[in-house]
Amino acid sequence: MLAVLVILILSLSACTINLGGGSVSESMAGGVFRSDDFGRSWKQTATVLSPADQPISIADLDVVELRSDPTDKQGLFFGSLSNGLYYSYNYGDSWQKAERLGNRPIASLAVDFQNRCTWYAVSGPSLWRSTDCGRFWDRVYADARSDILMYSVVVDNYAPSTLYMSNAKGEILKSEDSGVNWRTVGRFERSVKSLVMSHFDSRILFAQTDNKIFRTIDGGETWTDLKDKFKSFSLLNKISTITTSNRQQGLWIMATSYGLLKTVNDGDDWTAIDLITPEKKAQINDVVISQQDVNKIYYVTDYVFYSTVDGGRTWQSLRLPTARRGWRLETDVTQDGRIYLATRRWDK
């Protein structure tokens, strides 16, 4: 009986999950968590199938990027900080590693909307492409300035041979032949951390720096600084992320130092979404919109997961199921209430 008790105590100390939000100990708190009930409870999805079909764990990994597969309702991708790219075709129940891509840090991921096995991954100064669902990879772009990091890649959802990419130098590059040739279509003073494309009009993209948002409505040929749209938001001096809806044309939500801002006309006008006062000194790390109901919005800070079902009039807050920072969110294509949470260490 004593032996059983000792084993039980050791098991609980290695991975502690508390009901009602709860937390997992720091040593095994990484990777991806999934909720099937709007964030009320979470399951860590950390099993990786190795080439020998021997399961290993990704519970210690830090996630940089988390994306659903636009061509497969069960598909998910995540890019890790120092262990390469992983993908799942069963809602995250198990993962596979893109072995030939190695243990590179993955900053951004994109999937061809028409050719489901064509994937793109940004790592360091390079863009990598696979045309066989991650088995083999070719480097299709390498910046001659080896100290320049590439940050974001986007595939045109109407003409998938068109790609956009941003870098730490504040440049936006465009290719119209699947990455063979590139030209610079935007130059800004600060690093362009993220590019996001409209689901309804691929000519509309938003480019995010640390403190500004730029918009193009002509496929990157011209860019407009939207700073004049935010004059009434006096505390807006930092932008964390921006997301758009696949259900409602023109709907975008941006996480800033001011809080959440919303536009329903592709950025011409912005309004603030009322929030619960966040924990002291917290910042919003990510925000997503339900892929079934635009009134359901989710955001995450270092400690807390927040959700609304009425467009932000009321909010529910729940403690994260991990001792690490809540870093990225993704919603499910088909099941309302299924949400994915990616984590990251505090010192990363």
C-alpha atoms as a printed R data frame, in Angstrom:
    type eleno elety resid chain resno       x      y       z
1   ATOM     1    CA   MET     A     1   0.000  0.000   0.000
2   ATOM     2    CA   LEU     A     2   2.859  2.337   0.868
3   ATOM     3    CA   ALA     A     3   4.526  1.654  -2.496
4   ATOM     4    CA   VAL     A     4   1.310  2.519  -4.329
5   ATOM     5    CA   LEU     A     5   1.009  5.754  -2.368
6   ATOM     6    CA   VAL     A     6   4.603  6.760  -3.179
7   ATOM     7    CA   ILE     A     7   4.039  6.098  -6.900
8   ATOM     8    CA   LEU     A     8   0.849  8.169  -6.835
9   ATOM     9    CA   ILE     A     9   2.582 11.109  -5.146
10  ATOM    10    CA   LEU     A    10   5.471 11.025  -7.613
11  ATOM    11    CA   SER     A    11   3.073 10.891 -10.557
12  ATOM    12    CA   LEU     A    12   1.099 13.873  -9.350
13  ATOM    13    CA   SER     A    13   4.235 15.910  -8.687
14  ATOM    14    CA   ALA     A    14   5.465 15.415 -12.262
15  ATOM    15    CA   CYS     A    15   2.324 16.739 -13.952
16  ATOM    16    CA   THR     A    16  -0.259 18.443 -11.778
17  ATOM    17    CA   ILE     A    17  -3.594 19.429 -13.314
18  ATOM    18    CA   ASN     A    18  -6.140 21.187 -11.090
19  ATOM    19    CA   LEU     A    19  -9.810 21.332 -11.985
20  ATOM    20    CA   GLY     A    20 -11.425 24.671 -12.715
21  ATOM    21    CA   GLY     A    21  -8.517 26.092 -14.674
22  ATOM    22    CA   GLY     A    22  -5.614 24.534 -12.819
23  ATOM    23    CA   SER     A    23  -1.977 24.342 -13.710
24  ATOM    24    CA   VAL     A    24   0.633 21.929 -14.946
25  ATOM    25    CA   SER     A    25   4.067 22.028 -13.329
26  ATOM    26    CA   GLU     A    26   6.695 24.025 -15.244
27  ATOM    27    CA   SER     A    27   8.791 20.985 -16.166
28  ATOM    28    CA   MET     A    28   5.990 19.432 -18.255
29  ATOM    29    CA   ALA     A    29   3.892 22.487 -19.047
30  ATOM    30    CA   GLY     A    30   4.834 23.100 -22.666
31  ATOM    31    CA   GLY     A    31   3.488 22.204 -26.078
32  ATOM    32    CA   VAL     A    32  -0.197 22.525 -26.910
33  ATOM    33    CA   PHE     A    33  -3.389 22.187 -24.851
34  ATOM    34    CA   ARG     A    34  -6.894 21.599 -26.227
35  ATOM    35    CA   SER     A    35 -10.255 22.523 -24.779
36  ATOM    36    CA   ASP     A    36 -13.524 21.124 -26.122
37  ATOM    37    CA   ASP     A    37 -15.745 23.202 -23.829
38  ATOM    38    CA   PHE     A    38 -14.897 26.848 -24.502
39  ATOM    39    CA   GLY     A    39 -11.854 26.840 -22.207
40  ATOM    40    CA   ARG     A    40 -13.463 25.499 -19.052
41  ATOM    41    CA   SER     A    41 -11.182 22.442 -19.044
42  ATOM    42    CA   TRP     A    42  -8.022 21.573 -20.956
43  ATOM    43    CA   LYS     A    43  -6.149 18.501 -22.120
44  ATOM    44    CA   GLN     A    44  -2.434 18.603 -22.870
45  ATOM    45    CA   THR     A    45  -1.813 17.189 -26.363
46  ATOM    46    CA   ALA     A    46   1.848 16.254 -26.149
47  ATOM    47    CA   THR     A    47   2.226 12.828 -27.765
48  ATOM    48    CA   VAL     A    48   4.546 12.610 -30.773
49  ATOM    49    CA   LEU     A    49   4.709  9.540 -33.005
50  ATOM    50    CA   SER     A    50   8.349  8.828 -33.793
51  ATOM    51    CA   PRO     A    51   9.473  7.122 -37.036
52  ATOM    52    CA   ALA     A    52   9.565  3.838 -35.104
53  ATOM    53    CA   ASP     A    53   5.987  4.465 -33.914
54  ATOM    54    CA   GLN     A    54   7.271  4.888 -30.373
55  ATOM    55    CA   PRO     A    55   5.430  7.745 -28.670
56  ATOM    56    CA   ILE     A    56   7.537 10.546 -27.230
57  ATOM    57    CA   SER     A    57   6.458 13.813 -25.630
58  ATOM    58    CA   ILE     A    58   6.617 17.467 -26.610
59  ATOM    59    CA   ALA     A    59   5.495 18.611 -23.170
60  ATOM    60    CA   ASP     A    60   8.727 20.537 -22.648
61  ATOM    61    CA   LEU     A    61   8.667 22.534 -25.907
62  ATOM    62    CA   ASP     A    62   8.056 26.250 -26.349
63  ATOM    63    CA   VAL     A    63   5.666 27.163 -29.157
64  ATOM    64    CA   VAL     A    64   6.202 30.243 -31.314
65  ATOM    65    CA   GLU     A    65   3.468 29.796 -33.937
66  ATOM    66    CA   LEU     A    66   0.198 27.816 -33.940
67  ATOM    67    CA   ARG     A    67  -1.927 27.423 -37.073
68  ATOM    68    CA   SER     A    68  -4.886 25.361 -38.253
69  ATOM    69    CA   ASP     A    69  -4.661 23.731 -41.673
70  ATOM    70    CA   PRO     A    70  -6.963 25.559 -44.134
71  ATOM    71    CA   THR     A    71  -7.219 22.386 -46.248
72  ATOM    72    CA   ASP     A    72  -7.967 19.823 -43.509
73  ATOM    73    CA   LYS     A    73 -10.454 20.325 -40.681
74  ATOM    74    CA   GLN     A    74  -8.426 18.051 -38.381
75  ATOM    75    CA   GLY     A    75  -5.062 19.600 -39.265
76  ATOM    76    CA   LEU     A    76  -2.854 21.694 -36.998
77  ATOM    77    CA   PHE     A    77   0.705 22.979 -37.195
78  ATOM    78    CA   PHE     A    78   3.012 24.475 -34.639
79  ATOM    79    CA   GLY     A    79   6.474 25.937 -34.925
80  ATOM    80    CA   SER     A    80   8.716 25.577 -31.895
81  ATOM    81    CA   LEU     A    81  11.368 27.879 -30.515
82  ATOM    82    CA   SER     A    82  14.252 25.448 -31.002
83  ATOM    83    CA   ASN     A    83  12.874 22.045 -32.031
84  ATOM    84    CA   GLY     A    84  11.461 22.465 -35.522
85  ATOM    85    CA   LEU     A    85   7.975 22.005 -36.982
86  ATOM    86    CA   TYR     A    86   5.215 19.641 -35.817
87  ATOM    87    CA   TYR     A    87   1.874 18.765 -37.395
88  ATOM    88    CA   SER     A    88  -1.244 16.809 -36.452
89  ATOM    89    CA   TYR     A    89  -4.129 15.371 -38.458
90  ATOM    90    CA   ASN     A    90  -6.293 14.332 -35.500
91  ATOM    91    CA   TYR     A    91  -7.094 17.579 -33.674
92  ATOM    92    CA   GLY     A    92  -3.785 17.455 -31.801
93  ATOM    93    CA   ASP     A    93  -4.323 14.037 -30.221
94  ATOM    94    CA   SER     A    94  -0.898 13.096 -31.586
95  ATOM    95    CA   TRP     A    95   1.809 14.961 -33.462
96  ATOM    96    CA   GLN     A    96   4.471 14.207 -36.037
97  ATOM    97    CA   LYS     A    97   7.705 16.084 -36.533
98  ATOM    98    CA   ALA     A    98   8.904 17.350 -39.913
99  ATOM    99    CA   GLU     A    99  12.159 15.496 -39.359
100 ATOM   100    CA   ARG     A   100  14.069 16.722 -42.401
101 ATOM   101    CA   LEU     A   101  13.537 20.323 -41.390
102 ATOM   102    CA   GLY     A   102  15.581 19.587 -38.279
103 ATOM   103    CA   ASN     A   103  15.507 21.508 -35.015
104 ATOM   104    CA   ARG     A   104  15.380 24.966 -36.535
105 ATOM   105    CA   PRO     A   105  13.410 27.684 -34.761
106 ATOM   106    CA   ILE     A   106  10.173 28.212 -36.710
107 ATOM   107    CA   ALA     A   107   8.842 31.770 -36.678
108 ATOM   108    CA   SER     A   108   5.936 31.441 -39.127
109 ATOM   109    CA   LEU     A   109   3.961 28.804 -41.043
110 ATOM   110    CA   ALA     A   110   1.690 28.852 -44.078
111 ATOM   111    CA   VAL     A   111  -0.173 26.264 -46.148
112 ATOM   112    CA   ASP     A   112  -1.166 26.513 -49.805
113 ATOM   113    CA   PHE     A   113  -4.966 26.800 -49.923
114 ATOM   114    CA   GLN     A   114  -5.238 24.774 -53.134
115 ATOM   115    CA   ASN     A   115  -2.287 22.383 -52.913
116 ATOM   116    CA   ARG     A   116  -2.660 20.878 -49.471
117 ATOM   117    CA   CYS     A   117   0.797 19.294 -49.343
118 ATOM   118    CA   THR     A   118   2.632 22.537 -50.079
119 ATOM   119    CA   TRP     A   119   3.852 24.051 -46.814
120 ATOM   120    CA   TYR     A   120   6.060 27.038 -46.035
121 ATOM   121    CA   ALA     A   121   8.141 27.626 -42.907
122 ATOM   122    CA   VAL     A   122  10.175 30.671 -41.912
123 ATOM   123    CA   SER     A   123  13.383 30.053 -39.966
124 ATOM   124    CA   GLY     A   124  16.138 32.582 -39.361
125 ATOM   125    CA   PRO     A   125  16.979 34.388 -42.634
126 ATOM   126    CA   SER     A   126  15.363 31.668 -44.769
127 ATOM   127    CA   LEU     A   127  12.055 30.437 -46.167
128 ATOM   128    CA   TRP     A   128  11.643 26.676 -46.595
129 ATOM   129    CA   ARG     A   129   9.053 24.889 -48.756
130 ATOM   130    CA   SER     A   130   7.775 21.325 -48.821
131 ATOM   131    CA   THR     A   131   5.588 19.998 -51.643
132 ATOM   132    CA   ASP     A   132   5.028 16.538 -50.139
133 ATOM   133    CA   CYS     A   133   3.380 17.283 -46.776
134 ATOM   134    CA   GLY     A   134   6.593 17.851 -44.882
135 ATOM   135    CA   ARG     A   135   8.697 14.875 -45.936
136 ATOM   136    CA   PHE     A   136  11.303 16.856 -47.875
137 ATOM   137    CA   TRP     A   137  12.156 20.554 -47.819
138 ATOM   138    CA   ASP     A   138  13.883 23.033 -50.122
139 ATOM   139    CA   ARG     A   139  15.138 26.468 -49.182
140 ATOM   140    CA   VAL     A   140  13.401 28.854 -51.581
141 ATOM   141    CA   TYR     A   141  14.686 32.088 -50.066
142 ATOM   142    CA   ALA     A   142  17.804 32.997 -48.089
143 ATOM   143    CA   ASP     A   143  18.536 36.613 -47.266
144 ATOM   144    CA   ALA     A   144  22.099 37.591 -48.170
145 ATOM   145    CA   ARG     A   145  22.234 39.482 -44.867
146 ATOM   146    CA   SER     A   146  22.585 36.502 -42.542
147 ATOM   147    CA   ASP     A   147  21.753 38.593 -39.477
148 ATOM   148    CA   ILE     A   148  18.320 39.571 -40.841
149 ATOM   149    CA   LEU     A   149  15.523 37.414 -39.455
150 ATOM   150    CA   MET     A   150  12.422 36.669 -41.474
151 ATOM   151    CA   TYR     A   151   9.272 36.979 -39.349
152 ATOM   152    CA   SER     A   152   6.115 36.119 -41.253
153 ATOM   153    CA   VAL     A   153   4.973 34.341 -44.422
154 ATOM   154    CA   VAL     A   154   1.513 34.439 -46.039
155 ATOM   155    CA   VAL     A   155   0.145 32.484 -49.011
156 ATOM   156    CA   ASP     A   156  -2.412 34.238 -51.210
157 ATOM   157    CA   ASN     A   157  -5.718 32.415 -50.697
158 ATOM   158    CA   TYR     A   158  -6.868 33.243 -54.237
159 ATOM   159    CA   ALA     A   159  -3.635 32.851 -56.224
160 ATOM   160    CA   PRO     A   160  -1.431 30.497 -54.153
161 ATOM   161    CA   SER     A   161   1.672 31.071 -56.258
162 ATOM   162    CA   THR     A   162   1.762 34.541 -54.682
163 ATOM   163    CA   LEU     A   163   3.602 34.789 -51.360
164 ATOM   164    CA   TYR     A   164   4.338 37.626 -48.969
165 ATOM   165    CA   MET     A   165   7.089 37.676 -46.375
166 ATOM   166    CA   SER     A   166   8.252 40.210 -43.773
167 ATOM   167    CA   ASN     A   167  11.527 40.650 -41.931
168 ATOM   168    CA   ALA     A   168  13.301 42.344 -39.045
169 ATOM   169    CA   LYS     A   169  14.570 45.103 -41.334
170 ATOM   170    CA   GLY     A   170  11.020 46.376 -41.857
171 ATOM   171    CA   GLU     A   171  10.748 45.042 -45.395
172 ATOM   172    CA   ILE     A   172   7.871 43.219 -47.062
173 ATOM   173    CA   LEU     A   173   8.769 40.923 -49.944
174 ATOM   174    CA   LYS     A   174   6.458 39.502 -52.595
175 ATOM   175    CA   SER     A   175   6.843 36.518 -54.908
176 ATOM   176    CA   GLU     A   176   4.415 35.632 -57.694
177 ATOM   177    CA   ASP     A   177   6.032 32.334 -58.684
178 ATOM   178    CA   SER     A   178   5.919 30.289 -55.447
179 ATOM   179    CA   GLY     A   179   9.128 31.748 -54.086
180 ATOM   180    CA   VAL     A   180  11.447 31.550 -57.089
181 ATOM   181    CA   ASN     A   181  11.748 35.332 -57.529
182 ATOM   182    CA   TRP     A   182  11.128 38.114 -55.005
183 ATOM   183    CA   ARG     A   183  10.779 41.884 -54.970
184 ATOM   184    CA   THR     A   184  10.427 44.379 -52.135
185 ATOM   185    CA   VAL     A   185   6.969 45.986 -51.962
186 ATOM   186    CA   GLY     A   186   7.173 47.681 -48.573
187 ATOM   187    CA   ARG     A   187   9.819 49.357 -46.395
188 ATOM   188    CA   PHE     A   188   9.085 50.505 -42.847
189 ATOM   189    CA   GLU     A   189  11.131 51.911 -39.977
190 ATOM   190    CA   ARG     A   190  10.593 48.941 -37.649
191 ATOM   191    CA   SER     A   191  10.502 45.166 -37.899
192 ATOM   192    CA   VAL     A   192   7.316 43.825 -39.452
193 ATOM   193    CA   LYS     A   193   6.402 41.130 -36.943
194 ATOM   194    CA   SER     A   194   3.289 39.830 -38.655
195 ATOM   195    CA   LEU     A   195   1.388 39.830 -41.942
196 ATOM   196    CA   VAL     A   196  -2.315 38.921 -42.005
197 ATOM   197    CA   MET     A   197  -4.457 38.552 -45.134
198 ATOM   198    CA   SER     A   198  -8.208 38.997 -45.499
199 ATOM   199    CA   HIS     A   199 -10.107 35.748 -46.064
200 ATOM   200    CA   PHE     A   200 -12.446 37.573 -48.466
201 ATOM   201    CA   ASP     A   201 -10.091 39.714 -50.542
202 ATOM   202    CA   SER     A   202  -6.480 38.605 -50.822
203 ATOM   203    CA   ARG     A   203  -5.439 42.076 -51.961
204 ATOM   204    CA   ILE     A   204  -6.073 43.323 -48.414
205 ATOM   205    CA   LEU     A   205  -3.258 42.682 -45.940
206 ATOM   206    CA   PHE     A   206  -2.288 44.198 -42.613
207 ATOM   207    CA   ALA     A   207   1.370 44.545 -41.611
208 ATOM   208    CA   GLN     A   208   2.091 44.824 -37.893
209 ATOM   209    CA   THR     A   209   5.122 46.402 -36.266
210 ATOM   210    CA   ASP     A   210   5.566 46.872 -32.511
211 ATOM   211    CA   ASN     A   211   3.543 50.071 -32.501
212 ATOM   212    CA   LYS     A   212   1.928 50.564 -35.918
213 ATOM   213    CA   ILE     A   213  -0.416 48.912 -38.382
214 ATOM   214    CA   PHE     A   214  -0.080 49.366 -42.137
215 ATOM   215    CA   ARG     A   215  -2.687 48.297 -44.702
216 ATOM   216    CA   THR     A   216  -2.602 47.498 -48.378
217 ATOM   217    CA   ILE     A   217  -5.683 47.072 -50.565
218 ATOM   218    CA   ASP     A   218  -3.802 46.375 -53.785
219 ATOM   219    CA   GLY     A   219  -1.689 43.338 -53.017
220 ATOM   220    CA   GLY     A   220   1.216 45.199 -51.465
221 ATOM   221    CA   GLU     A   221   1.846 47.763 -54.190
222 ATOM   222    CA   THR     A   222   0.981 50.637 -51.827
223 ATOM   223    CA   TRP     A   223   0.764 50.757 -48.026
224 ATOM   224    CA   THR     A   224  -1.083 53.149 -45.712
225 ATOM   225    CA   ASP     A   225  -0.113 53.904 -42.114
226 ATOM   226    CA   LEU     A   226  -3.344 53.703 -40.106
227 ATOM   227    CA   LYS     A   227  -2.041 55.864 -37.237
228 ATOM   228    CA   ASP     A   228  -4.682 58.542 -37.859
229 ATOM   229    CA   LYS     A   229  -7.383 55.951 -37.174
230 ATOM   230    CA   PHE     A   230  -6.132 55.520 -33.591
231 ATOM   231    CA   LYS     A   231  -5.839 59.130 -32.407
232 ATOM   232    CA   SER     A   232  -8.649 58.692 -29.889
233 ATOM   233    CA   PHE     A   233  -6.867 55.776 -28.210
234 ATOM   234    CA   SER     A   234  -4.281 57.742 -26.242
235 ATOM   235    CA   LEU     A   235  -2.529 54.809 -24.553
236 ATOM   236    CA   LEU     A   236  -1.984 52.845 -27.744
237 ATOM   237    CA   ASN     A   237   1.799 52.497 -27.911
238 ATOM   238    CA   LYS     A   238   2.217 48.772 -28.413
239 ATOM   239    CA   ILE     A   239   0.551 46.198 -30.678
240 ATOM   240    CA   SER     A   240   0.730 42.506 -29.786
241 ATOM   241    CA   THR     A   241  -1.213 40.844 -32.578
242 ATOM   242    CA   ILE     A   242  -4.012 41.221 -35.117
243 ATOM   243    CA   THR     A   243  -6.513 38.663 -36.371
244 ATOM   244    CA   THR     A   244  -9.368 38.562 -38.870
245 ATOM   245    CA   SER     A   245 -12.617 36.650 -39.279
246 ATOM   246    CA   ASN     A   246 -13.345 33.993 -41.873
247 ATOM   247    CA   ARG     A   247 -17.099 34.488 -41.307
248 ATOM   248    CA   GLN     A   248 -17.661 38.232 -41.496
249 ATOM   249    CA   GLN     A   249 -16.042 40.314 -44.203
250 ATOM   250    CA   GLY     A   250 -14.211 43.367 -42.900
251 ATOM   251    CA   LEU     A   251 -13.956 42.163 -39.281
252 ATOM   252    CA   TRP     A   252 -10.525 42.465 -37.655
253 ATOM   253    CA   ILE     A   253  -9.523 42.528 -33.980
254 ATOM   254    CA   MET     A   254  -6.234 43.929 -32.740
255 ATOM   255    CA   ALA     A   255  -4.616 43.405 -29.321
256 ATOM   256    CA   THR     A   256  -2.831 46.532 -28.095
257 ATOM   257    CA   SER     A   257  -1.608 48.256 -24.950
258 ATOM   258    CA   TYR     A   258  -4.992 50.027 -24.974
259 ATOM   259    CA   GLY     A   259  -6.875 46.704 -25.034
260 ATOM   260    CA   LEU     A   260  -8.797 45.116 -27.894
261 ATOM   261    CA   LEU     A   261  -9.781 47.245 -30.881
262 ATOM   262    CA   LYS     A   262 -12.252 46.157 -33.556
263 ATOM   263    CA   THR     A   263 -13.022 47.188 -37.112
264 ATOM   264    CA   VAL     A   264 -15.874 45.937 -39.295
265 ATOM   265    CA   ASN     A   265 -14.814 47.760 -42.475
266 ATOM   266    CA   ASP     A   266 -11.266 46.519 -43.051
267 ATOM   267    CA   GLY     A   267  -9.647 49.177 -40.890
268 ATOM   268    CA   ASP     A   268 -11.413 52.379 -41.909
269 ATOM   269    CA   ASP     A   269 -12.941 52.790 -38.432
270 ATOM   270    CA   TRP     A   270 -12.007 51.249 -35.068
271 ATOM   271    CA   THR     A   271 -13.832 50.876 -31.756
272 ATOM   272    CA   ALA     A   272 -12.701 49.556 -28.381
273 ATOM   273    CA   ILE     A   273 -14.052 46.293 -26.995
274 ATOM   274    CA   ASP     A   274 -14.823 46.541 -23.275
275 ATOM   275    CA   LEU     A   275 -12.689 44.146 -21.228
276 ATOM   276    CA   ILE     A   276 -12.446 42.859 -17.705
277 ATOM   277    CA   THR     A   277  -9.603 44.737 -16.055
278 ATOM   278    CA   PRO     A   278  -6.639 42.413 -16.648
279 ATOM   279    CA   GLU     A   279  -4.224 41.264 -13.980
280 ATOM   280    CA   LYS     A   280  -1.567 43.809 -13.025
281 ATOM   281    CA   LYS     A   281   0.894 44.583 -15.825
282 ATOM   282    CA   ALA     A   282  -0.595 41.874 -18.036
283 ATOM   283    CA   GLN     A   283  -0.500 42.174 -21.780
284 ATOM   284    CA   ILE     A   284  -2.638 40.347 -24.318
285 ATOM   285    CA   ASN     A   285  -0.437 37.815 -26.094
286 ATOM   286    CA   ASP     A   286  -2.998 36.570 -28.613
287 ATOM   287    CA   VAL     A   287  -6.626 36.976 -29.661
288 ATOM   288    CA   VAL     A   288  -8.774 34.804 -31.942
289 ATOM   289    CA   ILE     A   289 -12.325 34.837 -33.273
290 ATOM   290    CA   SER     A   290 -14.501 31.720 -33.391
291 ATOM   291    CA   GLN     A   291 -14.694 30.235 -36.870
292 ATOM   292    CA   GLN     A   292 -18.432 29.571 -36.339
293 ATOM   293    CA   ASP     A   293 -19.695 32.621 -34.439
294 ATOM   294    CA   VAL     A   294 -18.068 36.061 -34.635
295 ATOM   295    CA   ASN     A   295 -19.546 37.027 -31.256
296 ATOM   296    CA   LYS     A   296 -17.290 34.468 -29.600
297 ATOM   297    CA   ILE     A   297 -13.860 35.959 -29.017
298 ATOM   298    CA   TYR     A   298 -10.985 34.533 -26.999
299 ATOM   299    CA   TYR     A   299  -7.789 36.109 -25.759
300 ATOM   300    CA   VAL     A   300  -4.925 35.029 -23.546
301 ATOM   301    CA   THR     A   301  -2.468 36.788 -21.257
302 ATOM   302    CA   ASP     A   302   0.468 35.300 -19.400
303 ATOM   303    CA   TYR     A   303  -1.797 33.897 -16.690
304 ATOM   304    CA   VAL     A   304  -5.433 33.945 -17.778
305 ATOM   305    CA   PHE     A   305  -7.708 32.815 -20.628
306 ATOM   306    CA   TYR     A   306 -10.660 35.120 -21.389
307 ATOM   307    CA   SER     A   307 -13.768 34.376 -23.444
308 ATOM   308    CA   THR     A   308 -16.925 36.165 -24.530
309 ATOM   309    CA   VAL     A   309 -20.001 34.826 -26.306
310 ATOM   310    CA   ASP     A   310 -21.663 38.198 -26.898
311 ATOM   311    CA   GLY     A   311 -19.072 40.211 -28.775
312 ATOM   312    CA   GLY     A   312 -17.397 41.552 -25.640
313 ATOM   313    CA   ARG     A   313 -20.341 42.773 -23.574
314 ATOM   314    CA   THR     A   314 -19.529 40.180 -20.898
315 ATOM   315    CA   TRP     A   315 -16.398 38.121 -20.285
316 ATOM   316    CA   GLN     A   316 -15.431 34.973 -18.424
317 ATOM   317    CA   SER     A   317 -11.897 34.544 -17.093
318 ATOM   318    CA   LEU     A   318 -10.216 31.222 -16.342
319 ATOM   319    CA   ARG     A   319  -6.798 30.384 -15.010
320 ATOM   320    CA   LEU     A   320  -4.487 28.736 -17.538
321 ATOM   321    CA   PRO     A   321  -3.842 24.972 -17.313
322 ATOM   322    CA   THR     A   322  -0.071 25.539 -17.259
323 ATOM   323    CA   ALA     A   323   2.699 27.149 -15.246
324 ATOM   324    CA   ARG     A   324   4.062 28.710 -18.437
325 ATOM   325    CA   ARG     A   325   2.893 31.785 -20.308
326 ATOM   326    CA   GLY     A   326  -0.207 31.552 -22.441
327 ATOM   327    CA   TRP     A   327   1.231 32.458 -25.833
328 ATOM   328    CA   ARG     A   328  -0.907 31.490 -28.847
329 ATOM   329    CA   LEU     A   329  -4.535 30.518 -29.485
330 ATOM   330    CA   GLU     A   330  -6.313 28.823 -32.381
331 ATOM   331    CA   THR     A   331  -9.948 27.865 -32.885
332 ATOM   332    CA   ASP     A   332 -11.341 24.778 -34.581
333 ATOM   333    CA   VAL     A   333 -12.719 24.928 -38.108
334 ATOM   334    CA   THR     A   334 -15.788 22.780 -37.424
335 ATOM   335    CA   GLN     A   335 -16.484 22.435 -33.694
336 ATOM   336    CA   ASP     A   336 -17.548 25.529 -31.814
337 ATOM   337    CA   GLY     A   337 -15.899 25.636 -28.404
338 ATOM   338    CA   ARG     A   338 -12.807 23.680 -29.393
339 ATOM   339    CA   ILE     A   339  -9.803 25.893 -28.712
340 ATOM   340    CA   TYR     A   340  -6.074 25.273 -28.814
341 ATOM   341    CA   LEU     A   341  -3.597 26.954 -26.467
342 ATOM   342    CA   ALA     A   342   0.174 27.064 -27.015
343 ATOM   343    CA   THR     A   343   2.608 27.914 -24.234
344 ATOM   344    CA   ARG     A   344   6.041 29.417 -23.801
345 ATOM   345    CA   ARG     A   345   8.588 29.629 -20.979
346 ATOM   346    CA   TRP     A   346   8.806 32.832 -18.987
347 ATOM   347    CA   ASP     A   347  12.414 33.515 -19.943
348 ATOM   348    CA   LYS     A   348  11.852 33.088 -23.704
